[in-house]
Amino acid sequence: MTTLAEPRHAQPVERGLLTRVVDRLGGGVVQVFMVLIALFWLIPTLGLLVVSLRGETQNNSSGWWTLFTKPAQLTFENYSNLLASGFSSSFWNTVLITVPATLLVIGIAAMAAYAFAWIEFPGRDTVFLVVIALLVVPVQIALIPIAKLYGFLGIFGSILGVVLFHVAFGLPFAIFLLRNFFAGIPRELLEAARMDGAPEWRIFATVVFPLAKPAIASLGIFQFLWVWNDLLVALVFADTDNQPMTKALQSQMRQFGTNVDILAPGAFLSLIIPLVLFFAFQRYFVQGMLAGSVK
């Protein structure tokens, strides 16, 4: 008995078509799912913005979502009262603390990570293990000793003291992150630069550092968010004149209630800067998180 043979390429063609359909449907589902997640995380931010623009009486009488059914009178009076209370100085204190602490950690950690990854020197592995061991040291253990040291040096309560504390405790994780990324750079690139006579600092500046932009962006976002939202270090080392926004907002808390008209706009101003920074550098952040996961 003779049978008709199936075309040799029929099954692969059907599988390919089915795969493309599934990929298209799956891609659309993933995009919808990501949009829903983004909306879910942005709803509290929207609510905080609406609360910050409503009067104290309206916030006490109804929820912020009633704005869509019963439009309320939105006003910037809360923000004017916030700035009149001296919150603007706390905002600039936060900037003066966060920006140097982030840039110093990135710069020092990048150079140290390059040395641990590509420069041979005695005791390199031992020193790197010591740096890794510092990751497990809690911040709370160092508060009292460093406070005494700052008092001896005369920088207790200053912005400089807060910056130095954040730099010291941000370096171990930063060095660990960047060193692992630098170690994944092909050795041939560095050897070619050395054969051309480039010194180590030039190799670091022109070869390694540009390739490490995703990892550096991820580190910068982590460090910026940690310092910007910090309260514990600010409570211990910053005085009233140099307090950041987190300490200023904490001082507005009442014993039996809260200053919603002050806390809501202050919290939104404290939130919007990191949110804008994250969305601006999210592409580099994702690349940095995936770096080294696939060879």
Disulfide bonds with the S-S distance in Angstrom:
none
